[in-house]
């Protein structure tokens, strides 16, 4: 629905799934990563969250919020988490075999 025709229930339902869902999964994971001193987190957003899309006000707002959540977690994580051990960083940078070879 367009912004002018969207109800508060339609906004809340989508934000609950895409933004709050990510928050409620990420927070305990972050706490675990913090206690062990290492971890990685990956969130996915969409072009609608970055640029907007007609008829997707609720989804666009939720995905843009996810970008802010991810960015803030990265900033806070950089202050408490150690960088990857050199061996792990080297392995992560090594070319990986393709699934299509």
N, C-alpha and C positions, 0 to 999 in steps of 0.2 A: 504494500500500500504506500501511497505517497505520504510525505510528511504531514500534510494538511489533514489527511484522513486516518492517520494511525492513532490507535488508542493507547493509553498508558499500559494496559494489560499486554498488548502486543510488544511494547518496548521491554517491559519487565521480564516477560517470558524468554526473550532472546538474550537479554543481558544476563539472566540467571544461568543460562546454558553456557554461553561463550565466554563471559568474563568471570562471573562468580564461580563457575565450574573450574576454570583454570586456577583461580585463586585458591579454592579449597583443596585442590590436588597439589598445587605448587608449594603451599606453605609447609605442610609436613615434610615434603621432600627437601625443601630448603633447610629446614631444621636438622634433618638427618645429614645432609651434606655439610652443614656447619659443624656438627658434632664430630664428623669424621675428617674434616679439614679439606675435603675435596668433593667435587661433583659437577655435573653439567645439567643444564636444563634447556629444553627446546619447546618453544611455543610456535604455533603457526597462525598467521593472520591471512588476510586476503587483500586484493586490490581494492575491494569495497571499503576496507578499513583505512587504507592509505589515501585513496582518492575520492571515495564516495561512489554511490551508484543510485540512480533513480529508483525509487520504490523500496529502498533497503535502508532506511534511516536507522532502524533498530539494529540491524546486523552490522552496518557500517560503524555505528557508535560503539558497539560491543567489541568489534575487532580493533578499532582504534584504541580503545581502552586496554586491550590485550597488549598492544605495542607499548603503551606506557607502563603497564605492569611488568612486562619483560625487561624493559630498559631499566626500571628501578631495581628489580631483582638483580640485574647484572651489576649495577653500581654498588648495591649493598653487598653482593657476593664478592666483589673484588676486594672489599675491605676485610672480609673474614675468611675467604677460602684461599688456599695455597694454589699457585699455578701448577699445571700438570707436571708430574715428574718428567725429567728429560727423556727417559726411555718411552714413556707413554706419548709424549708430544711427538717424538720421532716416528713412532708407529702410526699415529694418527695422520701425520703428514705424508707417509709413504703411499705410493699409488696402490689402490685397492683393485683386486680383480673385478672385472665386469661380470655382471650376471648374464650378459648376452654374448660372451665369448664362446 
